[in-house]
Amino acid sequence: GNALKFYASVRLDIRRIGAIKKGEEIIGNQTKIKVAKNKLAPPFKVIVTEILYGEGISRHGELIDMGVAAKLVEKSGAWYSYGDERIGQGKENARQWLKDNPAAAADLEAKLRERYVPQLEIGPADGEDVEA
């Protein structure tokens, strides 16, 4: 019946929108995820992500996409560049470069977190005495 629709706190609509290939071999799916219902946060958000077989959601692919959106990774035609270094022709080669260079991947992730994750300063509450 309709019980599950009302019972669930979060419902996701997950659809495959394309295949990810390495040469002729299909290594994953490009997936569109739409939040159909969410009692915990704003609903109706949509994301597009890559799910690789045997690996899950592609962390390095997300770093590349977010880096391009934040203008930290430059995309020129099929080439991706990070800083003054070309990291690969095509997304799969750029993803492999980030896997092979974990220090650069960590640096890119740190820059993205600095930009998108708010830093909260926790201090004393109003009216609270601070003892030294």
N, CA, C and O atoms as a GROMACS GRO file, in nm:
protein
  528
    1GLY      N    1   0.080  -0.118   0.000
    1GLY     CA    2   0.000   0.000   0.000
    1GLY      C    3   0.086   0.126   0.000
    1GLY      O    4   0.196   0.129  -0.056
    2ASN      N    5   0.034   0.227   0.063
    2ASN     CA    6   0.100   0.357   0.068
    2ASN      C    7   0.173   0.382   0.198
    2ASN      O    8   0.228   0.491   0.218
    3ALA      N    9   0.175   0.284   0.288
    3ALA     CA   10   0.231   0.306   0.422
    3ALA      C   11   0.378   0.347   0.418
    3ALA      O   12   0.418   0.438   0.490
    4LEU      N   13   0.458   0.282   0.335
    4LEU     CA   14   0.602   0.310   0.331
    4LEU      C   15   0.629   0.456   0.294
    4LEU      O   16   0.722   0.518   0.346
    5LYS      N   17   0.549   0.507   0.204
    5LYS     CA   18   0.564   0.646   0.160
    5LYS      C   19   0.550   0.743   0.277
    5LYS      O   20   0.621   0.843   0.283
    6PHE      N   21   0.460   0.713   0.370
    6PHE     CA   22   0.438   0.800   0.485
    6PHE      C   23   0.530   0.767   0.601
    6PHE      O   24   0.564   0.855   0.681
    7TYR      N   25   0.570   0.642   0.613
    7TYR     CA   26   0.650   0.596   0.726
    7TYR      C   27   0.795   0.644   0.717
    7TYR      O   28   0.854   0.682   0.818
    8ALA      N   29   0.852   0.642   0.598
    8ALA     CA   30   0.993   0.674   0.580
    8ALA      C   31   1.022   0.820   0.612
    8ALA      O   32   0.942   0.908   0.581
    9SER      N   33   1.138   0.845   0.674
    9SER     CA   34   1.180   0.982   0.704
    9SER      C   35   1.251   1.045   0.585
    9SER      O   36   1.244   1.166   0.565
   10VAL      N   37   1.320   0.962   0.506
   10VAL     CA   38   1.393   1.010   0.390
   10VAL      C   39   1.364   0.915   0.274
   10VAL      O   40   1.376   0.794   0.288
   11ARG      N   41   1.326   0.972   0.159
   11ARG     CA   42   1.308   0.892   0.038
   11ARG      C   43   1.392   0.952  -0.073
   11ARG      O   44   1.387   1.073  -0.095
   12LEU      N   45   1.468   0.868  -0.142
   12LEU     CA   46   1.554   0.911  -0.251
   12LEU      C   47   1.508   0.847  -0.381
   12LEU      O   48   1.475   0.728  -0.384
   13ASP      N   49   1.507   0.925  -0.488
   13ASP     CA   50   1.478   0.874  -0.622
   13ASP      C   51   1.612   0.867  -0.693
   13ASP      O   52   1.670   0.971  -0.726
   14ILE      N   53   1.662   0.746  -0.717
   14ILE     CA   54   1.795   0.727  -0.775
   14ILE      C   55   1.778   0.673  -0.916
   14ILE      O   56   1.717   0.568  -0.936
   15ARG      N   57   1.834   0.744  -1.015
   15ARG     CA   58   1.821   0.704  -1.155
   15ARG      C   59   1.957   0.706  -1.225
   15ARG      O   60   2.036   0.798  -1.206
   16ARG      N   61   1.979   0.606  -1.305
   16ARG     CA   62   2.101   0.598  -1.386
   16ARG      C   63   2.081   0.688  -1.508
   16ARG      O   64   1.981   0.676  -1.578
   17ILE      N   65   2.177   0.777  -1.533
   17ILE     CA   66   2.163   0.867  -1.648
   17ILE      C   67   2.272   0.844  -1.752
   17ILE      O   68   2.267   0.903  -1.860
   18GLY      N   69   2.370   0.759  -1.722
   18GLY     CA   70   2.474   0.731  -1.820
   18GLY      C   71   2.574   0.630  -1.768
   18GLY      O   72   2.575   0.598  -1.649
   19ALA      N   73   2.657   0.581  -1.857
   19ALA     CA   74   2.760   0.485  -1.820
   19ALA      C   75   2.895   0.554  -1.816
   19ALA      O   76   2.920   0.649  -1.891
   20ILE      N   77   2.983   0.507  -1.729
   20ILE     CA   78   3.121   0.556  -1.722
   20ILE      C   79   3.208   0.447  -1.781
   20ILE      O   80   3.207   0.333  -1.734
   21LYS      N   81   3.284   0.482  -1.884
   21LYS     CA   82   3.365   0.383  -1.954
   21LYS      C   83   3.513   0.411  -1.937
   21LYS      O   84   3.555   0.526  -1.925
   22LYS      N   85   3.590   0.304  -1.935
   22LYS     CA   86   3.735   0.311  -1.940
   22LYS      C   87   3.772   0.228  -2.062
   22LYS      O   88   3.778   0.106  -2.055
   23GLY      N   89   3.798   0.296  -2.173
   23GLY     CA   90   3.812   0.226  -2.299
   23GLY      C   91   3.675   0.177  -2.342
   23GLY      O   92   3.582   0.256  -2.356
   24GLU      N   93   3.663   0.047  -2.364
   24GLU     CA   94   3.534  -0.012  -2.400
   24GLU      C   95   3.461  -0.069  -2.280
   24GLU      O   96   3.342  -0.099  -2.288
   25GLU      N   97   3.531  -0.084  -2.167
   25GLU     CA   98   3.474  -0.146  -2.048
   25GLU      C   99   3.393  -0.044  -1.968
   25GLU      O  100   3.438   0.068  -1.945
   26ILE      N  101   3.274  -0.084  -1.926
   26ILE     CA  102   3.191   0.001  -1.841
   26ILE      C  103   3.234  -0.022  -1.697
   26ILE      O  104   3.230  -0.134  -1.647
   27ILE      N  105   3.277   0.087  -1.629
   27ILE     CA  106   3.329   0.074  -1.492
   27ILE      C  107   3.236   0.135  -1.388
   27ILE      O  108   3.263   0.126  -1.268
   28GLY      N  109   3.125   0.197  -1.432
   28GLY     CA  110   3.033   0.256  -1.336
   28GLY      C  111   2.918   0.326  -1.405
   28GLY      O  112   2.902   0.320  -1.527
   29ASN      N  113   2.838   0.394  -1.325
   29ASN     CA  114   2.721   0.467  -1.375
   29ASN      C  115   2.724   0.610  -1.327
   29ASN      O  116   2.765   0.640  -1.215
   30GLN      N  117   2.680   0.699  -1.415
   30GLN     CA  118   2.654   0.836  -1.372
   30GLN      C  119   2.510   0.835  -1.323
   30GLN      O  120   2.420   0.787  -1.393
   31THR      N  121   2.487   0.887  -1.204
   31THR     CA  122   2.360   0.870  -1.136
   31THR      C  123   2.304   1.005  -1.091
   31THR      O  124   2.378   1.091  -1.043
   32LYS      N  125   2.173   1.022  -1.108
   32LYS     CA  126   2.104   1.141  -1.060
   32LYS      C  127   2.023   1.100  -0.938
   32LYS      O  128   1.942   1.008  -0.944
   33ILE      N  129   2.046   1.169  -0.827
   33ILE     CA  130   1.976   1.138  -0.702
   33ILE      C  131   1.891   1.259  -0.664
   33ILE      O  132   1.942   1.370  -0.648
   34LYS      N  133   1.761   1.234  -0.649
   34LYS     CA  134   1.667   1.340  -0.612
   34LYS      C  135   1.606   1.303  -0.477
   34LYS      O  136   1.560   1.190  -0.458
   35VAL      N  137   1.606   1.398  -0.383
   35VAL     CA  138   1.547   1.375  -0.252
   35VAL      C  139   1.396   1.397  -0.268
   35VAL      O  140   1.350   1.510  -0.284
   36ALA      N  141   1.319   1.287  -0.262
   36ALA     CA  142   1.174   1.295  -0.279
   36ALA      C  143   1.106   1.338  -0.151
   36ALA      O  144   1.003   1.406  -0.154
   37LYS      N  145   1.163   1.299  -0.036
   37LYS     CA  146   1.105   1.335   0.093
   37LYS      C  147   1.218   1.341   0.194
   37LYS      O  148   1.307   1.257   0.194
   38ASN      N  149   1.212   1.442   0.282
   38ASN     CA  150   1.313   1.452   0.386
   38ASN      C  151   1.251   1.524   0.506
   38ASN      O  152   1.217   1.642   0.497
   39LYS      N  153   1.237   1.453   0.616
   39LYS     CA  154   1.183   1.514   0.738
   39LYS      C  155   1.292   1.582   0.820
   39LYS      O  156   1.263   1.654   0.915
   40LEU      N  157   1.418   1.561   0.782
   40LEU     CA  158   1.531   1.608   0.862
   40LEU      C  159   1.599   1.732   0.804
   40LEU      O  160   1.669   1.803   0.876
   41ALA      N  161   1.580   1.758   0.676
   41ALA     CA  162   1.646   1.870   0.608
   41ALA      C  163   1.558   1.910   0.489
   41ALA      O  164   1.459   1.842   0.461
   42PRO      N  165   1.592   2.018   0.420
   42PRO     CA  166   1.508   2.060   0.307
   42PRO      C  167   1.502   1.952   0.198
   42PRO      O  168   1.605   1.899   0.157
   43PRO      N  169   1.381   1.918   0.151
   43PRO     CA  170   1.368   1.817   0.047
   43PRO      C  171   1.388   1.875  -0.093
   43PRO      O  172   1.416   1.994  -0.108
   44PHE      N  173   1.376   1.790  -0.192
   44PHE     CA  174   1.376   1.824  -0.335
   44PHE      C  175   1.512   1.871  -0.387
   44PHE      O  176   1.518   1.938  -0.489
   45LYS      N  177   1.620   1.837  -0.319
   45LYS     CA  178   1.754   1.866  -0.371
   45LYS      C  179   1.787   1.761  -0.477
   45LYS      O  180   1.739   1.648  -0.470
   46VAL      N  181   1.870   1.798  -0.574
   46VAL     CA  182   1.910   1.706  -0.681
   46VAL      C  183   2.061   1.712  -0.694
   46VAL      O  184   2.120   1.820  -0.696
   47ILE      N  185   2.125   1.595  -0.702
   47ILE     CA  186   2.268   1.590  -0.729
   47ILE      C  187   2.293   1.489  -0.840
   47ILE      O  188   2.213   1.398  -0.862
   48VAL      N  189   2.404   1.506  -0.909
   48VAL     CA  190   2.450   1.409  -1.007
   48VAL      C  191   2.586   1.362  -0.959
   48VAL      O  192   2.675   1.444  -0.934
   49THR      N  193   2.604   1.231  -0.947
   49THR     CA  194   2.729   1.175  -0.898
   49THR      C  195   2.764   1.051  -0.978
   49THR      O  196   2.685   1.002  -1.058
   50GLU      N  197   2.884   1.002  -0.955
   50GLU     CA  198   2.930   0.881  -1.023
   50GLU      C  199   2.943   0.769  -0.922
   50GLU      O  200   3.000   0.786  -0.815
   51ILE      N  201   2.888   0.653  -0.957
   51ILE     CA  202   2.901   0.535  -0.874
   51ILE      C  203   2.983   0.433  -0.952
   51ILE      O  204   2.940   0.386  -1.058
   52LEU      N  205   3.101   0.400  -0.900
   52LEU     CA  206   3.190   0.306  -0.967
   52LEU      C  207   3.169   0.167  -0.910
   52LEU      O  208   3.154   0.150  -0.789
   53TYR      N  209   3.168   0.066  -0.997
   53TYR     CA  210   3.148  -0.072  -0.954
   53TYR      C  211   3.263  -0.114  -0.864
   53TYR      O  212   3.380  -0.089  -0.897
   54GLY      N  213   3.233  -0.176  -0.752
   54GLY     CA  214   3.335  -0.225  -0.660
   54GLY      C  215   3.399  -0.116  -0.576
   54GLY      O  216   3.486  -0.146  -0.494
   55GLU      N  217   3.358   0.008  -0.593
   55GLU     CA  218   3.421   0.120  -0.522
   55GLU      C  219   3.319   0.209  -0.451
   55GLU      O  220   3.346   0.260  -0.343
   56GLY      N  221   3.203   0.227  -0.512
   56GLY     CA  222   3.102   0.315  -0.456
   56GLY      C  223   3.107   0.452  -0.520
   56GLY      O  224   3.153   0.467  -0.633
   57ILE      N  225   3.061   0.552  -0.448
   57ILE     CA  226   3.061   0.689  -0.500
   57ILE      C  227   3.206   0.734  -0.518
   57ILE      O  228   3.288   0.718  -0.427
   58SER      N  229   3.236   0.788  -0.634
   58SER     CA  230   3.373   0.826  -0.669
   58SER      C  231   3.413   0.954  -0.595
   58SER      O  232   3.372   1.064  -0.632
   59ARG      N  233   3.495   0.938  -0.491
   59ARG     CA  234   3.542   1.052  -0.412
   59ARG      C  235   3.628   1.145  -0.498
   59ARG      O  236   3.614   1.267  -0.491
   60HIS      N  237   3.716   1.086  -0.578
   60HIS     CA  238   3.805   1.168  -0.662
   60HIS      C  239   3.726   1.237  -0.774
   60HIS      O  240   3.759   1.350  -0.812
   61GLY      N  241   3.624   1.172  -0.826
   61GLY     CA  242   3.537   1.236  -0.925
   61GLY      C  243   3.464   1.355  -0.867
   61GLY      O  244   3.448   1.458  -0.933
   62GLU      N  245   3.419   1.342  -0.742
   62GLU     CA  246   3.353   1.453  -0.674
   62GLU      C  247   3.450   1.569  -0.651
   62GLU      O  248   3.413   1.685  -0.667
   63LEU      N  249   3.575   1.537  -0.614
   63LEU     CA  250   3.676   1.643  -0.595
   63LEU      C  251   3.697   1.719  -0.725
   63LEU      O  252   3.709   1.842  -0.724
   64ILE      N  253   3.702   1.647  -0.838
   64ILE     CA  254   3.722   1.712  -0.968
   64ILE      C  255   3.603   1.802  -1.000
   64ILE      O  256   3.621   1.917  -1.038
   65ASP      N  257   3.480   1.749  -0.987
   65ASP     CA  258   3.360   1.828  -1.019
   65ASP      C  259   3.349   1.952  -0.931
   65ASP      O  260   3.321   2.061  -0.980
   66MET      N  261   3.370   1.935  -0.801
   66MET     CA  262   3.362   2.050  -0.710
   66MET      C  263   3.476   2.147  -0.734
   66MET      O  264   3.458   2.268  -0.722
   67GLY      N  265   3.595   2.095  -0.767
   67GLY     CA  266   3.709   2.180  -0.798
   67GLY      C  267   3.684   2.266  -0.920
   67GLY      O  268   3.721   2.383  -0.923
   68VAL      N  269   3.622   2.208  -1.023
   68VAL     CA  270   3.589   2.284  -1.144
   68VAL      C  271   3.485   2.391  -1.111
   68VAL      O  272   3.496   2.504  -1.156
   69ALA      N  273   3.383   2.355  -1.031
   69ALA     CA  274   3.279   2.451  -0.994
   69ALA      C  275   3.337   2.566  -0.912
   69ALA      O  276   3.292   2.680  -0.923
   70ALA      N  277   3.437   2.536  -0.827
   70ALA     CA  278   3.498   2.639  -0.741
   70ALA      C  279   3.615   2.709  -0.809
   70ALA      O  280   3.679   2.796  -0.750
   71LYS      N  281   3.644   2.671  -0.934
   71LYS     CA  282   3.754   2.727  -1.012
   71LYS      C  283   3.891   2.697  -0.950
   71LYS      O  284   3.986   2.774  -0.969
   72LEU      N  285   3.902   2.586  -0.877
   72LEU     CA  286   4.031   2.541  -0.826
   72LEU      C  287   4.095   2.444  -0.925
   72LEU      O  288   4.218   2.435  -0.933
   73VAL      N  289   4.012   2.374  -1.000
   73VAL     CA  290   4.057   2.286  -1.108
   73VAL      C  291   4.010   2.350  -1.237
   73VAL      O  292   3.893   2.385  -1.251
   74GLU      N  293   4.102   2.366  -1.331
   74GLU     CA  294   4.068   2.430  -1.457
   74GLU      C  295   4.042   2.324  -1.562
   74GLU      O  296   4.120   2.230  -1.578
   75LYS      N  297   3.931   2.338  -1.634
   75LYS     CA  298   3.897   2.246  -1.741
   75LYS      C  299   3.907   2.321  -1.872
   75LYS      O  300   3.840   2.422  -1.894
   76SER      N  301   3.993   2.270  -1.959
   76SER     CA  302   4.014   2.333  -2.088
   76SER      C  303   3.999   2.225  -2.194
   76SER      O  304   4.090   2.145  -2.216
   77GLY      N  305   3.884   2.222  -2.260
   77GLY     CA  306   3.855   2.113  -2.352
   77GLY      C  307   3.840   1.985  -2.271
   77GLY      O  308   3.756   1.978  -2.180
   78ALA      N  309   3.920   1.884  -2.304
   78ALA     CA  310   3.916   1.757  -2.229
   78ALA      C  311   4.022   1.754  -2.120
   78ALA      O  312   4.024   1.660  -2.039
   79TRP      N  313   4.109   1.855  -2.115
   79TRP     CA  314   4.220   1.856  -2.019
   79TRP      C  315   4.179   1.919  -1.887
   79TRP      O  316   4.106   2.018  -1.884
   80TYR      N  317   4.226   1.859  -1.778
   80TYR     CA  318   4.207   1.913  -1.644
   80TYR      C  319   4.342   1.956  -1.590
   80TYR      O  320   4.442   1.885  -1.607
   81SER      N  321   4.346   2.073  -1.525
   81SER     CA  322   4.469   2.124  -1.465
   81SER      C  323   4.442   2.163  -1.321
   81SER      O  324   4.337   2.220  -1.289
   82TYR      N  325   4.538   2.131  -1.235
   82TYR     CA  326   4.529   2.172  -1.094
   82TYR      C  327   4.655   2.250  -1.063
   82TYR      O  328   4.766   2.198  -1.072
   83GLY      N  329   4.637   2.377  -1.026
   83GLY     CA  330   4.754   2.464  -1.008
   83GLY      C  331   4.813   2.489  -1.146
   83GLY      O  332   4.743   2.530  -1.238
   84ASP      N  333   4.942   2.465  -1.159
   84ASP     CA  334   5.006   2.482  -1.290
   84ASP      C  335   5.042   2.348  -1.352
   84ASP      O  336   5.124   2.342  -1.444
   85GLU      N  337   4.981   2.240  -1.303
   85GLU     CA  338   5.011   2.107  -1.354
   85GLU      C  339   4.888   2.048  -1.423
   85GLU      O  340   4.777   2.053  -1.371
   86ARG      N  341   4.912   1.993  -1.543
   86ARG     CA  342   4.804   1.922  -1.613
   86ARG      C  343   4.789   1.786  -1.548
   86ARG      O  344   4.885   1.709  -1.538
   87ILE      N  345   4.667   1.755  -1.505
   87ILE     CA  346   4.649   1.630  -1.432
   87ILE      C  347   4.588   1.519  -1.517
   87ILE      O  348   4.584   1.404  -1.473
   88GLY      N  349   4.540   1.549  -1.636
   88GLY     CA  350   4.492   1.442  -1.720
   88GLY      C  351   4.401   1.490  -1.832
   88GLY      O  352   4.334   1.593  -1.822
   89GLN      N  353   4.401   1.410  -1.938
   89GLN     CA  354   4.310   1.434  -2.049
   89GLN      C  355   4.190   1.343  -2.027
   89GLN      O  356   4.202   1.221  -2.035
   90GLY      N  357   4.077   1.402  -2.001
   90GLY     CA  358   3.957   1.325  -1.970
   90GLY      C  359   3.944   1.308  -1.819
   90GLY      O  360   4.043   1.309  -1.746
   91LYS      N  361   3.821   1.291  -1.776
   91LYS     CA  362   3.795   1.283  -1.632
   91LYS      C  363   3.855   1.158  -1.570
   91LYS      O  364   3.903   1.162  -1.457
   92GLU      N  365   3.853   1.047  -1.643
   92GLU     CA  366   3.906   0.921  -1.589
   92GLU      C  367   4.056   0.933  -1.562
   92GLU      O  368   4.103   0.885  -1.459
   93ASN      N  369   4.132   0.996  -1.651
   93ASN     CA  370   4.276   1.016  -1.630
   93ASN      C  371   4.302   1.113  -1.515
   93ASN      O  372   4.395   1.093  -1.437
   94ALA      N  373   4.219   1.217  -1.504
   94ALA     CA  374   4.234   1.311  -1.392
   94ALA      C  375   4.203   1.242  -1.260
   94ALA      O  376   4.270   1.266  -1.160
   95ARG      N  377   4.101   1.156  -1.260
   95ARG     CA  378   4.066   1.081  -1.139
   95ARG      C  379   4.181   0.988  -1.099
   95ARG      O  380   4.214   0.977  -0.981
   96GLN      N  381   4.242   0.923  -1.198
   96GLN     CA  382   4.355   0.834  -1.170
   96GLN      C  383   4.475   0.913  -1.117
   96GLN      O  384   4.546   0.864  -1.029
   97TRP      N  385   4.497   1.034  -1.168
   97TRP     CA  386   4.608   1.117  -1.120
   97TRP      C  387   4.588   1.152  -0.973
   97TRP      O  388   4.683   1.149  -0.895
   98LEU      N  389   4.464   1.185  -0.936
   98LEU     CA  390   4.437   1.216  -0.795
   98LEU      C  391   4.457   1.094  -0.706
   98LEU      O  392   4.504   1.106  -0.593
   99LYS      N  393   4.422   0.974  -0.757
   99LYS     CA  394   4.445   0.851  -0.680
   99LYS      C  395   4.594   0.828  -0.661
   99LYS      O  396   4.637   0.784  -0.554
  100ASP      N  397   4.673   0.856  -0.764
  100ASP     CA  398   4.818   0.834  -0.759
  100ASP      C  399   4.891   0.942  -0.679
  100ASP      O  400   5.004   0.919  -0.635
  101ASN      N  401   4.829   1.057  -0.659
  101ASN     CA  402   4.889   1.169  -0.586
  101ASN      C  403   4.800   1.208  -0.468
  101ASN      O  404   4.730   1.309  -0.474
  102PRO      N  405   4.801   1.127  -0.361
  102PRO     CA  406   4.710   1.154  -0.249
  102PRO      C  407   4.736   1.288  -0.180
  102PRO      O  408   4.644   1.346  -0.122
  103ALA      N  409   4.860   1.338  -0.184
  103ALA     CA  410   4.890   1.467  -0.121
  103ALA      C  411   4.816   1.580  -0.195
  103ALA      O  412   4.761   1.670  -0.132
  104ALA      N  413   4.815   1.573  -0.328
  104ALA     CA  414   4.744   1.674  -0.407
  104ALA      C  415   4.593   1.663  -0.386
  104ALA      O  416   4.524   1.764  -0.378
  105ALA      N  417   4.542   1.539  -0.376
  105ALA     CA  418   4.399   1.519  -0.352
  105ALA      C  419   4.361   1.575  -0.215
  105ALA      O  420   4.256   1.638  -0.201
  106ALA      N  421   4.445   1.553  -0.114
  106ALA     CA  422   4.417   1.604   0.021
  106ALA      C  423   4.422   1.757   0.022
  106ALA      O  424   4.342   1.821   0.089
  107ASP      N  425   4.516   1.816  -0.054
  107ASP     CA  426   4.527   1.961  -0.063
  107ASP      C  427   4.402   2.021  -0.128
  107ASP      O  428   4.348   2.120  -0.081
  108LEU      N  429   4.357   1.959  -0.238
  108LEU     CA  430   4.236   2.005  -0.306
  108LEU      C  431   4.115   1.993  -0.214
  108LEU      O  432   4.031   2.083  -0.208
  109GLU      N  433   4.105   1.881  -0.143
  109GLU     CA  434   3.992   1.862  -0.050
  109GLU      C  435   3.995   1.966   0.061
  109GLU      O  436   3.890   2.018   0.100
  110ALA      N  437   4.115   1.996   0.114
  110ALA     CA  438   4.126   2.097   0.220
  110ALA      C  439   4.082   2.234   0.170
  110ALA      O  440   4.013   2.307   0.242
  111LYS      N  441   4.120   2.270   0.047
  111LYS     CA  442   4.080   2.399  -0.009
  111LYS      C  443   3.928   2.405  -0.029
  111LYS      O  444   3.865   2.508  -0.004
  112LEU      N  445   3.870   2.293  -0.075
  112LEU     CA  446   3.724   2.289  -0.094
  112LEU      C  447   3.651   2.298   0.039
  112LEU      O  448   3.550   2.368   0.050
  113ARG      N  449   3.701   2.227   0.140
  113ARG     CA  450   3.638   2.233   0.273
  113ARG      C  451   3.647   2.374   0.330
  113ARG      O  452   3.552   2.422   0.393
  114GLU      N  453   3.761   2.439   0.309
  114GLU     CA  454   3.780   2.576   0.358
  114GLU      C  455   3.678   2.670   0.294
  114GLU      O  456   3.627   2.762   0.358
  115ARG      N  457   3.649   2.644   0.167
  115ARG     CA  458   3.557   2.731   0.095
  115ARG      C  459   3.410   2.702   0.128
  115ARG      O  460   3.331   2.795   0.142
  116TYR      N  461   3.373   2.574   0.140
  116TYR     CA  462   3.232   2.538   0.150
  116TYR      C  463   3.183   2.502   0.290
  116TYR      O  464   3.063   2.510   0.316
  117VAL      N  465   3.272   2.462   0.380
  117VAL     CA  466   3.228   2.422   0.514
  117VAL      C  467   3.251   2.538   0.609
  117VAL      O  468   3.365   2.581   0.629
  118PRO      N  469   3.144   2.590   0.669
  118PRO     CA  470   3.162   2.705   0.760
  118PRO      C  471   3.238   2.665   0.885
  118PRO      O  472   3.216   2.558   0.942
  119GLN      N  473   3.328   2.752   0.927
  119GLN     CA  474   3.405   2.728   1.049
  119GLN      C  475   3.328   2.791   1.165
  119GLN      O  476   3.306   2.912   1.167
  120LEU      N  477   3.288   2.710   1.259
  120LEU     CA  478   3.212   2.758   1.373
  120LEU      C  479   3.305   2.788   1.488
  120LEU      O  480   3.391   2.707   1.523
  121GLU      N  481   3.289   2.905   1.546
  121GLU     CA  482   3.366   2.940   1.665
  121GLU      C  483   3.276   2.919   1.785
  121GLU      O  484   3.167   2.976   1.793
  122ILE      N  485   3.322   2.839   1.877
  122ILE     CA  486   3.243   2.808   1.996
  122ILE      C  487   3.302   2.886   2.112
  122ILE      O  488   3.418   2.868   2.149
  123GLY      N  489   3.221   2.971   2.168
  123GLY     CA  490   3.264   3.053   2.281
  123GLY      C  491   3.165   3.038   2.395
  123GLY      O  492   3.072   2.957   2.386
  124PRO      N  493   3.183   3.113   2.501
  124PRO     CA  494   3.090   3.103   2.614
  124PRO      C  495   2.952   3.155   2.574
  124PRO      O  496   2.939   3.247   2.493
  125ALA      N  497   2.851   3.096   2.633
  125ALA     CA  498   2.714   3.141   2.609
  125ALA      C  499   2.694   3.276   2.676
  125ALA      O  500   2.766   3.312   2.769
  126ASP      N  501   2.596   3.350   2.630
  126ASP     CA  502   2.566   3.481   2.690
  126ASP      C  503   2.536   3.465   2.838
  126ASP      O  504   2.460   3.378   2.879
  127GLY      N  505   2.597   3.552   2.919
  127GLY     CA  506   2.574   3.549   3.062
  127GLY      C  507   2.658   3.447   3.136
  127GLY      O  508   2.648   3.436   3.258
  128GLU      N  509   2.742   3.373   3.064
  128GLU     CA  510   2.826   3.272   3.128
  128GLU      C  511   2.959   3.335   3.168
  128GLU      O  512   3.016   3.412   3.091
  129ASP      N  513   3.007   3.304   3.287
  129ASP     CA  514   3.137   3.354   3.331
  129ASP      C  515   3.246   3.261   3.280
  129ASP      O  516   3.233   3.139   3.282
  130VAL      N  517   3.355   3.322   3.234
  130VAL     CA  518   3.469   3.244   3.187
  130VAL      C  519   3.577   3.250   3.294
  130VAL      O  520   3.626   3.358   3.328
  131GLU      N  521   3.612   3.135   3.348
  131GLU     CA  522   3.717   3.131   3.451
  131GLU      C  523   3.851   3.106   3.385
  131GLU      O  524   3.863   3.022   3.296
  132ALA      N  525   3.951   3.179   3.431
  132ALA     CA  526   4.083   3.165   3.373
  132ALA      C  527   4.165   3.060   3.445
  132ALA      O  528   4.280   3.035   3.408
   0.00000   0.00000   0.00000
